[in-house]
């Protein structure tokens, strides 16, 4: 049975709980394709633009920047939006009942493209071997935000490049350990499993 899109639940939890962070941008998730006019990563969480994205979902509207998920769903595929709503089902209910969070607490960190392979399905943005160069380190603005969020973070997802050889990943994990919050944070990372890094 095909559901009429006007009757469908268009809600997405990601802008309420999540931040996708790269050296160059911060967005609600890795699939968000709309332009963001946010002056700094520090301002992102309380920006008018993110508030508008959230309000669209609360009003059951499809946000234009999320066309990738709507396109997948129209073609009958599962989208990141649907997957995220399942994973964070408890938060979906809380947000729909009016709860708001002061910081994101699920982070997807892509802090560089340093990698030891040239996988055919990858692109230069995520592989230094393909790009033949390394993305610049995140700026201080990024680190200030990430540090402030540590007490509230519940899950950190890392990929790259190859996350086990990106020094900034190690630095952030160590910072989480040093602050004493590591016992409360789930760490997930995607690795090509060809690199043995004892420190990581």
C-alpha positions in Angstrom: 0.0 0.0 0.0 1.5 3.4 -1.0 1.0 6.1 1.6 0.0 9.6 0.3 2.9 11.9 1.0 0.6 14.5 2.5 -0.5 11.9 5.1 3.0 10.6 5.7 5.0 11.3 8.8 7.8 13.6 7.5 9.4 14.1 10.9 13.2 13.6 11.2 15.0 13.5 14.6 18.5 14.4 13.4 18.3 18.3 13.6 17.2 17.9 17.3 19.9 15.6 18.5 22.8 15.2 16.0 25.6 17.1 14.4 27.6 16.1 11.3 31.0 17.8 11.6 33.8 18.1 9.0 36.7 20.5 8.9 34.6 22.7 6.5 31.0 22.4 7.7 28.5 21.4 10.2 25.0 20.1 9.3 22.2 18.1 10.9 23.4 14.9 9.2 25.7 13.6 6.4 22.8 13.5 3.9 21.7 17.1 4.4 22.3 18.9 1.1 20.8 22.3 1.7 23.0 25.4 2.0 23.7 26.5 5.6 24.2 30.1 6.4 25.8 29.6 9.8 28.6 32.0 10.8 30.3 29.5 13.1 30.0 26.0 14.4 29.5 27.5 17.8 26.4 29.3 16.6 25.1 26.3 14.6 22.9 24.7 17.4 21.0 27.8 18.1 20.9 29.3 14.6 17.7 30.5 13.0 18.3 28.2 10.1 18.4 25.1 12.2 15.4 26.3 14.1 13.5 26.6 10.8 14.6 23.1 9.8 13.3 21.7 13.1 10.1 23.6 12.8 9.5 22.2 9.3 9.7 18.7 10.8 7.4 19.6 13.7 4.9 21.0 11.1 5.2 17.7 9.2 6.8 19.5 6.2 9.6 18.1 4.1 12.6 20.4 4.4 14.2 21.1 1.0 17.7 20.4 2.2 16.7 16.8 2.9 15.9 15.9 -0.7 18.3 12.9 -0.6 16.1 11.1 2.0 12.8 12.1 0.2 14.2 10.8 -3.1 15.3 7.5 -1.6 11.9 7.0 0.1 10.0 7.9 -3.2 12.0 5.2 -5.0 11.2 2.6 -2.2 14.5 2.6 -0.4 15.1 3.1 3.3 16.5 6.5 4.1 18.8 7.9 6.8 15.8 9.8 8.1 13.8 6.5 8.6 16.8 4.7 10.1 17.6 7.6 12.5 14.0 7.8 13.7 14.1 4.1 14.5 17.5 4.3 16.4 16.4 7.4 18.3 12.8 6.4 18.7 12.7 7.5 22.4 13.9 11.0 21.5 11.4 11.3 18.6 8.6 11.0 21.1 10.2 13.4 23.6 10.7 16.0 20.9 7.2 15.7 19.6 6.0 16.2 23.1 8.0 19.5 23.3 11.4 18.5 24.8 14.4 20.5 23.5 18.1 19.8 24.0 20.8 22.4 24.8 23.5 20.6 22.7 23.7 17.8 20.2 24.6 14.5 21.8 25.1 12.3 18.8 28.1 13.3 16.8 29.3 12.1 13.3 32.9 13.3 13.1 34.7 13.4 9.7 37.8 15.2 10.8 40.0 14.5 7.9 40.6 12.4 4.8 43.9 10.8 5.7 43.7 7.2 4.4 46.0 4.4 3.5 43.9 3.0 0.6 42.4 4.1 -2.7 39.1 2.3 -2.7 37.2 2.5 -6.0 33.9 3.5 -4.4 35.5 6.4 -2.4 36.0 10.0 -3.4 38.8 12.5 -2.8 36.8 14.2 0.0 37.2 11.1 2.1 40.5 9.7 0.9 43.9 11.5 0.9 45.3 8.8 -1.4 42.7 9.8 -4.0 43.1 13.5 -3.4 46.8 13.1 -3.0 46.6 15.7 -0.2 45.3 15.9 3.4 42.4 18.2 4.4 43.4 21.0 6.7 42.8 20.4 10.4 39.5 21.6 11.9 39.8 25.2 13.1 39.7 26.3 16.8 36.0 27.1 16.4 35.3 23.4 15.7 37.3 22.3 18.7 35.7 24.7 21.1 32.2 23.4 20.2 33.2 19.7 20.3 34.8 20.2 23.7 31.7 21.9 25.2 29.5 19.1 23.9 31.5 16.3 25.6 29.4 16.2 28.9 26.2 15.7 26.8 27.4 13.3 24.1 26.1 9.8 24.1 27.5 8.5 20.8 30.4 9.4 18.6 30.7 8.0 15.1 34.1 8.4 13.3 35.1 7.6 9.8 37.4 9.5 7.5 39.5 8.7 5.6 40.7 5.9 7.8 39.8 7.0 11.4 42.5 5.0 13.1 45.2 7.2 11.5 43.6 10.6 11.8 45.4 12.2 14.8 42.4 14.5 15.6 40.3 11.4 16.2 42.8 10.2 18.8 43.0 13.6 20.3 39.2 13.8 20.8 39.0 10.3 22.2 41.7 11.1 24.7 39.9 14.3 25.6 36.7 12.3 26.3 38.7 9.9 28.5 40.5 12.7 30.3 37.2 14.5 31.2 35.8 11.3 32.7 32.8 10.9 30.4 34.1 8.0 28.3 32.2 5.4 30.3 28.9 7.0 29.2 29.8 7.4 25.5 29.4 4.8 22.7 32.1 5.0 20.1 31.4 3.7 16.6 33.9 3.9 13.8 34.2 2.6 10.2 37.6 1.2 9.4 39.2 -0.6 6.5 40.9 -2.8 9.1 44.3 -2.7 7.3 46.0 -0.5 9.8 47.1 -1.5 13.2 47.3 1.5 15.5 47.9 0.4 19.1 47.3 3.9 20.5 43.9 4.0 18.9 
